[in-house]
Amino acid sequence: MILSRLFAIPEVTLFLFSFLLHFVYETWEAPYFDFYKMPSLANKVDYITHCTFGDGVIMLITFWIVSLLFRTRHWILSPGKKQVFLLIVLGWLYTFISEIYRIKVAKLYGISIFKIPFFETSWLPLLQWLILPPLIVFFTRHYLRGYQKYSSEILD
């Protein structure tokens, strides 16, 4: 019963699907990045997991911003184009700025292919934030509708 109520909270389900989908994407794109100061595979997996957790947090923050702007957390149960578009744009903008910082300023990793001219950052993370948010919203909405009797109590 308690676990059912926990997974009826939109943020929990949103983070779960976000983490799972972003982890797969991060793993697929990892070979295209040159990880600096990463001596072992375990270090690289740890770094990918850290980035994936960050993607989940970005998804939560963008969800909260969209919820504040539309004055409801219920939008996730019946998302409109405006909400999903705003979610994508906010995540994409954060990722764009973050990638520039991590590659050019902090020099945490480098890229050898798929570069965006002038910015010298990869387009792979930017593509990630175009593809995954709509999928995450879809899975979250579908999952939460199965828990609607609990969701209505928690969302109110």
Secondary structure as UniProt FT lines:
FT   HELIX           2..7
FT   HELIX           10..29
FT   HELIX           30..32
FT   STRAND          33..35
FT   TURN            36..37
FT   HELIX           41..70
FT   HELIX           74..77
FT   HELIX           81..100
FT   HELIX           101..105
FT   STRAND          109..111
FT   STRAND          115..116
FT   TURN            117..120
FT   STRAND          121..122
FT   HELIX           124..146
FT   HELIX           148..155
//
